[in-house]
Amino acid sequence: MYCRLMGFILFWIAVGMLLALFIADNIFLCVCIIIGLMIIGFNMFCR
């Protein structure tokens, strides 16, 4: 239950960071964090 909820939250944090990418200074770090959060969130949600 909580694992699915945490995955859902991490996934939407990554989506929000995708929107913040347009105003970010360090694009490489931002993209790495977004990809990591999306993978972790998807794996936790679909478990």
N, CA, C and O atoms as a DFTB+ gen file, in Angstrom:
188 C
 N C O
     1  1       0.833      -1.202       0.000
     2  2       0.000       0.000       0.000
     3  2       0.873       1.261       0.000
     4  3       0.757       2.121      -0.874
     5  1       1.756       1.343       1.014
     6  2       2.584       2.541       1.106
     7  2       3.635       2.597       0.006
     8  3       4.049       3.679      -0.412
     9  1       4.064       1.426      -0.462
    10  2       5.041       1.387      -1.546
    11  2       4.427       1.972      -2.817
    12  3       5.093       2.719      -3.534
    13  1       3.169       1.643      -3.104
    14  2       2.490       2.201      -4.269
    15  2       2.302       3.705      -4.124
    16  3       2.457       4.453      -5.090
    17  1       1.967       4.143      -2.919
    18  2       1.779       5.571      -2.675
    19  2       3.085       6.338      -2.854
    20  3       3.103       7.406      -3.465
    21  1       4.184       5.790      -2.319
    22  2       5.484       6.448      -2.484
    23  2       5.899       6.486      -3.951
    24  3       6.455       7.483      -4.410
    25  1       5.636       5.413      -4.687
    26  2       5.944       5.405      -6.113
    27  2       5.156       6.453      -6.867
    28  3       5.686       7.129      -7.748
    29  1       3.873       6.586      -6.515
    30  2       3.009       7.589      -7.145
    31  2       3.521       9.000      -6.865
    32  3       3.561       9.845      -7.759
    33  1       3.910       9.245      -5.616
    34  2       4.427      10.562      -5.230
    35  2       5.737      10.863      -5.953
    36  3       5.915      11.964      -6.474
    37  1       6.657       9.896      -5.991
    38  2       7.949      10.116      -6.660
    39  2       7.767      10.377      -8.149
    40  3       8.464      11.208      -8.732
    41  1       6.816       9.655      -8.766
    42  2       6.561       9.859     -10.178
    43  2       6.083      11.287     -10.447
    44  3       6.553      11.924     -11.389
    45  1       5.165      11.793      -9.639
    46  2       4.651      13.142      -9.872
    47  2       5.633      14.226      -9.471
    48  3       5.576      15.334     -10.004
    49  1       6.541      13.929      -8.535
    50  2       7.631      14.872      -8.250
    51  2       8.504      15.008      -9.492
    52  3       8.927      16.110      -9.842
    53  1       8.774      13.883     -10.161
    54  2       9.581      13.916     -11.382
    55  2       8.879      14.699     -12.475
    56  3       9.529      15.434     -13.219
    57  1       7.558      14.558     -12.589
    58  2       6.814      15.330     -13.588
    59  2       6.898      16.824     -13.272
    60  3       7.058      17.640     -14.179
    61  1       6.790      17.182     -12.006
    62  2       6.925      18.585     -11.606
    63  2       8.313      19.127     -11.890
    64  3       8.464      20.283     -12.285
    65  1       9.329      18.297     -11.690
    66  2      10.691      18.723     -12.001
    67  2      10.879      18.888     -13.498
    68  3      11.663      19.730     -13.936
    69  1      10.164      18.090     -14.292
    70  2      10.214      18.262     -15.744
    71  2       9.734      19.653     -16.127
    72  3      10.303      20.289     -17.015
    73  1       8.687      20.126     -15.459
    74  2       8.210      21.484     -15.712
    75  2       9.229      22.521     -15.237
    76  3       9.397      23.563     -15.870
    77  1       9.906      22.238     -14.128
    78  2      10.909      23.162     -13.594
    79  2      12.179      23.168     -14.435
    80  3      13.022      24.051     -14.276
    81  1      12.322      22.198     -15.322
    82  2      13.513      22.107     -16.168
    83  2      13.682      23.353     -17.030
    84  3      14.805      23.705     -17.390
    85  1      12.591      24.019     -17.361
    86  2      12.654      25.202     -18.217
    87  2      13.298      26.393     -17.518
    88  3      13.754      27.324     -18.181
    89  1      13.342      26.374     -16.176
    90  2      13.945      27.504     -15.457
    91  2      15.207      27.083     -14.699
    92  3      15.728      27.853     -13.892
    93  1      15.707      25.853     -14.955
    94  2      16.875      25.338     -14.225
    95  2      18.176      25.843     -14.837
    96  3      18.251      26.116     -16.035
    97  1      19.198      25.961     -13.993
    98  2      20.524      26.358     -14.453
    99  2      21.344      25.141     -14.871
   100  3      21.943      25.133     -15.946
   101  1      21.371      24.125     -14.034
   102  2      22.156      22.923     -14.309
   103  2      21.233      21.857     -14.909
   104  3      20.611      21.078     -14.188
   105  1      21.160      21.841     -16.221
   106  2      20.208      20.975     -16.913
   107  2      20.588      19.499     -16.775
   108  3      19.707      18.652     -16.632
   109  1      21.883      19.176     -16.814
   110  2      22.308      17.772     -16.731
   111  2      21.902      17.141     -15.401
   112  3      21.371      16.031     -15.384
   113  1      22.141      17.829     -14.295
   114  2      21.762      17.317     -12.978
   115  2      20.250      17.158     -12.873
   116  3      19.765      16.164     -12.333
   117  1      19.519      18.115     -13.377
   118  2      18.061      18.074     -13.332
   119  2      17.532      16.874     -14.126
   120  3      16.629      16.178     -13.663
   121  1      18.078      16.633     -15.300
   122  2      17.641      15.505     -16.126
   123  2      17.965      14.180     -15.441
   124  3      17.154      13.255     -15.485
   125  1      19.127      14.073     -14.813
   126  2      19.493      12.843     -14.103
   127  2      18.535      12.569     -12.948
   128  3      18.121      11.427     -12.748
   129  1      18.183      13.596     -12.191
   130  2      17.244      13.427     -11.077
   131  2      15.866      13.040     -11.595
   132  3      15.215      12.172     -11.014
   133  1      15.409      13.664     -12.675
   134  2      14.099      13.353     -13.249
   135  2      14.045      11.895     -13.700
   136  3      13.082      11.191     -13.396
   137  1      15.058      11.440     -14.414
   138  2      15.076      10.054     -14.905
   139  2      15.098       9.084     -13.726
   140  3      14.378       8.086     -13.728
   141  1      15.912       9.372     -12.736
   142  2      15.982       8.501     -11.561
   143  2      14.653       8.416     -10.823
   144  3      14.205       7.324     -10.475
   145  1      14.021       9.558     -10.583
   146  2      12.744       9.562      -9.875
   147  2      11.661       8.850     -10.663
   148  3      10.840       8.142     -10.080
   149  1      11.644       9.026     -11.983
   150  2      10.624       8.354     -12.787
   151  2      10.803       6.838     -12.757
   152  3       9.825       6.099     -12.649
   153  1      12.048       6.373     -12.850
   154  2      12.290       4.924     -12.823
   155  2      11.924       4.344     -11.455
   156  3      11.230       3.331     -11.373
   157  1      12.387       4.982     -10.390
   158  2      12.086       4.483      -9.044
   159  2      10.587       4.534      -8.770
   160  3      10.015       3.577      -8.247
   161  1       9.952       5.650      -9.124
   162  2       8.518       5.786      -8.897
   163  2       7.713       4.771      -9.673
   164  3       6.762       4.199      -9.140
   165  1       8.075       4.534     -10.922
   166  2       7.351       3.565     -11.751
   167  2       7.515       2.148     -11.195
   168  3       6.554       1.381     -11.135
   169  1       8.738       1.813     -10.793
   170  2       8.977       0.473     -10.239
   171  2       8.240       0.255      -8.927
   172  3       7.712      -0.829      -8.680
   173  1       8.200       1.281      -8.085
   174  2       7.498       1.143      -6.804
   175  2       5.990       1.077      -7.003
   176  3       5.301       0.354      -6.284
   177  1       5.472       1.827      -7.975
   178  2       4.022       1.868      -8.184
   179  2       3.530       0.581      -8.832
   180  3       2.451       0.098      -8.486
   181  1       4.279       0.022      -9.747
   182  2       3.828      -1.156     -10.491
   183  2       4.219      -2.479      -9.834
   184  3       3.977      -3.544     -10.403
   185  1       4.808      -2.427      -8.668
   186  2       5.223      -3.646      -7.973
   187  2       4.032      -4.436      -7.486
   188  3       4.199      -5.493      -6.879
